[in-house]
Amino acid sequence: MSASGNIAIAGEFIVQDLPVWRRAVLKVGSSLLAADGMGLSSRHALPLAQFVAASIAAGREVVIVSSGAVVAGRARVPKQPVAGAAMAAKQALAALGQAQMIALWQRFFDRPVAQVLLTHDDLRNRRRYLNARATLIELLRLGALPVINENDTVSVDELKLGDNDNLAAIVAALVDADVLLIATDIDGLYTGDPRLDPAAQPINELLGISAESLAMAGGPGSSIGTGGMRTKLEAATRAAGAGIDTILFNGTDADSIRLLGEGRFRGTRLRAGRSRLAARKHWLQQVPVVVGVIVVDEGAATALVEKGASLLPGGVVTADGEFSRGDMVEIIARDAGGDRCIARGLSQYSASDIRRIARRHSRDIDAVLGYNYGGNVVHRDDMVMA
């Protein structure tokens, strides 16, 4: 094997160990689900589903990000042109095919499959970000299998760009996944397009995405999917920013999928370069703080600083200022000597809600507010110490 900078190149893809993982996001593209461009096929989906089922049986958690709605919808109206359809027509096809795509995945599992439709806007807004995260974590806790797709019926830009790769990376960060698995229709990343360049060499490992590596990726990979290797590298960059490694593997190759079940893979590993915890803490430190604070008592302050606890309503004295659910706020301890900032975090509740549930037990939140977003005012995972 030779190395060029942060790129590990070899004459063939070697078998490597998967990173240790408890929760993974698996992205499956249209090219793996399409039946000769018309409708959906279980040919490649079934082995992937068997890997998912075996992983769940072993105590792991998997979230699937799946394309295929437009392909499925096209089969419902055969007269629709295969390529070049107007955006509204593609959105209509997505609406027609979404149920078929979910039904395909449900066919493989005894457990319930939950359809989750997201757009990038849902995840850029911190309030909706927290809502989406809470829903997905609860679905996993209930033993359901979340199957996520872009909300193609209304997401013009996302549908046009075919950006489920980047959506998968965002979801991986959203649910604190340990690894992002992207199933492709080739073995991994090469130094060039292997279909056009016979001298293209396999890349087994990549640390950091550069202009050079993006140039290797080329353009879209098939007439079915709207993304290509370039969007997969962009997704890997997003995942790396959250401290998550990305694995590119051939989802059409039964042996490659078998290796996944053994904790190994053949393909390309795109390393994050830093830990998931370090990446999340860095992100939390960069989120702007709004005007407003949560005031806690000394007991809560001690629990946060010395025990790494989440902030519960019972330890909250009050909330100063006005802020919304999902805003980044400072958490302060207040005494005769003044205010002492001890942490900052994403608030699960608005300032007005916090004032109503302050000093209450978590189990009383629903009775006081008429709803609840969980028992924590600020979860430890959404907090960084000052």
Backbone hydrogen bonds, N-H to C=O, Kabsch-Sander energy under -0.5 kcal/mol:
donor,donor_aa,acceptor,acceptor_aa,energy
2,S,9,I,-2.2
4,S,7,I,-2.7
7,I,4,S,-1.6
8,A,205,E,-2.9
9,I,2,S,-2.4
9,I,7,I,-0.7
10,A,202,P,-1.9
16,Q,265,F,-2.9
18,L,263,G,-2.5
24,A,61,E,-2.3
25,V,179,V,-1.8
26,L,63,V,-2.8
27,K,25,V,-0.5
27,K,181,L,-3.0
28,V,26,L,-0.5
28,V,65,V,-2.7
29,G,183,A,-0.6
32,L,29,G,-1.2
33,L,29,G,-0.6
33,L,30,S,-1.1
34,A,30,S,-1.9
35,A,39,G,-1.9
36,D,34,A,-0.9
38,M,35,A,-2.1
39,G,71,V,-1.3
41,S,33,L,-3.1
44,H,32,L,-0.6
46,L,42,S,-2.5
48,L,44,H,-1.3
49,A,45,A,-2.7
50,Q,46,L,-2.4
51,F,47,P,-1.9
52,V,48,L,-2.2
53,A,49,A,-2.9
54,A,50,Q,-2.3
55,S,51,F,-2.1
56,I,52,V,-2.5
57,A,53,A,-2.3
58,A,54,A,-1.2
59,G,56,I,-1.9
60,R,55,S,-2.3
61,E,22,R,-2.6
63,V,24,A,-2.2
64,I,146,P,-2.4
65,V,26,L,-2.8
66,S,64,I,-0.6
66,S,148,I,-2.6
67,S,28,V,-2.3
72,A,68,G,-2.5
73,G,69,A,-2.5
74,R,70,V,-2.2
75,A,71,V,-1.1
76,R,72,A,-0.7
76,R,73,G,-0.9
77,V,73,G,-0.9
77,V,74,R,-0.6
80,Q,77,V,-2.4
90,K,86,A,-2.1
91,Q,87,M,-2.4
92,A,88,A,-2.1
93,L,89,A,-2.3
94,A,90,K,-2.3
95,A,91,Q,-2.0
96,L,92,A,-2.2
97,G,93,L,-2.1
98,Q,94,A,-1.6
101,M,97,G,-2.2
102,I,98,Q,-2.2
103,A,99,A,-2.5
104,L,100,Q,-2.1
105,W,101,M,-1.5
106,Q,102,I,-2.6
107,R,103,A,-1.8
108,F,105,W,-1.4
109,F,106,Q,-1.3
114,A,112,P,-0.5
114,A,145,L,-2.2
115,Q,113,V,-0.5
116,V,147,V,-2.1
118,L,116,V,-0.5
118,L,149,N,-2.2
122,D,119,T,-0.5
123,L,119,T,-0.9
123,L,120,H,-0.7
124,R,120,H,-1.3
125,N,121,D,-1.5
126,R,124,R,-0.5
129,Y,125,N,-2.8
130,L,126,R,-2.3
131,N,127,R,-1.9
132,A,128,R,-3.1
133,R,129,Y,-2.5
134,A,130,L,-2.7
135,T,131,N,-2.2
136,L,132,A,-2.4
137,I,133,R,-2.6
138,E,134,A,-2.0
139,L,135,T,-2.4
140,L,136,L,-2.1
141,R,137,I,-2.1
142,L,138,E,-2.1
143,G,140,L,-1.2
144,A,139,L,-2.3
145,L,112,P,-2.5
147,V,114,A,-3.1
148,I,64,I,-3.5
148,I,146,P,-0.5
149,N,116,V,-2.0
151,N,118,L,-2.1
152,D,150,E,-2.5
154,V,151,N,-1.8
155,S,151,N,-1.9
156,V,154,V,-1.3
159,L,155,S,-2.2
160,K,156,V,-2.4
161,L,157,D,-2.3
162,G,158,E,-1.4
163,D,158,E,-1.4
167,L,163,D,-2.1
168,A,164,N,-2.3
169,A,165,D,-1.6
170,I,166,N,-2.2
171,V,167,L,-2.7
172,A,168,A,-2.3
173,A,169,A,-1.8
174,L,170,I,-2.3
175,V,171,V,-2.4
176,D,173,A,-0.9
177,A,172,A,-3.0
178,D,23,R,-3.2
179,V,23,R,-1.0
180,L,245,D,-2.5
181,L,25,V,-3.2
181,L,179,V,-0.5
182,I,180,L,-0.6
182,I,247,I,-3.0
183,A,27,K,-2.5
183,A,181,L,-0.6
184,T,182,I,-0.5
184,T,249,F,-3.1
189,L,203,I,-0.5
191,T,201,Q,-2.0
196,L,193,D,-1.6
197,D,193,D,-3.2
200,A,197,D,-1.9
203,I,189,L,-2.9
204,N,8,A,-2.1
204,N,202,P,-0.6
205,E,8,A,-1.2
206,L,269,R,-2.6
207,L,6,N,-1.9
208,G,206,L,-0.7
208,G,271,R,-0.8
210,S,208,G,-0.6
214,L,210,S,-2.2
215,A,211,A,-1.9
216,M,212,E,-1.3
217,A,213,S,-0.9
217,A,214,L,-0.6
218,G,214,L,-0.6
218,G,215,A,-0.6
221,G,227,G,-1.6
222,S,227,G,-0.5
229,M,219,G,-0.7
232,K,228,G,-1.2
233,L,229,M,-2.0
234,E,230,R,-2.3
235,A,231,T,-2.3
236,A,232,K,-2.2
237,T,233,L,-2.0
238,R,234,E,-1.9
239,A,235,A,-2.7
240,A,236,A,-2.7
241,G,237,T,-1.7
242,A,238,R,-0.7
242,A,239,A,-1.1
243,G,240,A,-1.9
244,I,239,A,-2.5
245,D,178,D,-0.7
246,T,270,L,-2.1
247,I,180,L,-2.9
248,L,268,T,-2.9
249,F,182,I,-2.0
249,F,247,I,-0.5
250,N,266,R,-0.6
251,G,184,T,-2.6
251,G,249,F,-0.9
252,T,184,T,-0.5
253,D,250,N,-1.2
254,A,252,T,-0.6
257,I,253,D,-1.7
258,R,254,A,-2.3
259,L,255,D,-2.1
260,L,256,S,-1.4
261,G,257,I,-1.4
262,E,258,R,-0.7
262,E,259,L,-1.2
263,G,260,L,-1.8
264,R,259,L,-2.7
265,F,16,Q,-2.4
267,G,14,I,-0.7
268,T,248,L,-2.0
269,R,204,N,-2.3
270,L,246,T,-3.1
270,L,268,T,-0.5
271,R,206,L,-2.3
271,R,269,R,-0.7
279,A,275,S,-2.2
280,R,276,R,-2.4
281,K,277,L,-2.5
282,H,278,A,-2.1
283,W,279,A,-2.2
284,L,280,R,-2.6
285,Q,281,K,-1.9
286,Q,282,H,-1.1
286,Q,283,W,-0.6
287,V,283,W,-1.2
290,V,328,M,-2.7
292,G,290,V,-0.6
293,V,320,D,-1.5
294,I,330,E,-2.5
295,V,293,V,-0.5
295,V,318,T,-2.7
296,V,332,I,-2.8
297,D,315,G,-2.2
301,A,297,D,-2.4
302,T,298,E,-2.5
303,A,299,G,-2.1
304,L,300,A,-2.5
305,V,301,A,-2.5
306,E,302,T,-2.9
307,K,302,T,-0.7
307,K,303,A,-1.0
308,G,304,L,-0.6
309,A,303,A,-1.9
311,L,378,V,-2.6
312,L,310,S,-0.7
315,G,312,L,-1.3
316,V,313,P,-1.6
317,V,295,V,-3.1
318,T,295,V,-1.2
320,D,293,V,-2.3
326,G,347,S,-3.4
327,D,324,S,-2.1
329,V,327,D,-0.6
329,V,345,G,-2.6
330,E,292,G,-1.0
331,I,343,A,-3.1
332,I,294,I,-2.7
332,I,330,E,-0.5
333,A,340,R,-2.6
334,R,296,V,-0.8
335,D,338,G,-2.1
338,G,335,D,-2.0
340,R,333,A,-2.5
342,I,331,I,-2.6
343,A,331,I,-1.4
344,R,384,V,-2.3
345,G,329,V,-2.3
346,L,382,D,-2.0
347,S,327,D,-2.6
347,S,345,G,-0.6
348,Q,377,V,-3.4
351,A,323,F,-2.2
354,I,350,S,-2.4
355,R,351,A,-2.2
356,R,352,S,-1.1
357,I,353,D,-1.8
358,A,354,I,-1.5
359,R,313,P,-2.4
360,R,357,I,-2.1
364,D,361,H,-2.0
365,I,362,S,-1.4
368,V,364,D,-2.1
369,L,365,I,-3.1
370,G,365,I,-0.5
370,G,366,D,-2.4
373,Y,374,G,-0.6
377,V,311,L,-2.9
378,V,311,L,-1.3
382,D,379,H,-1.7
383,M,380,R,-1.5
384,V,344,R,-2.8
386,A,342,I,-1.9
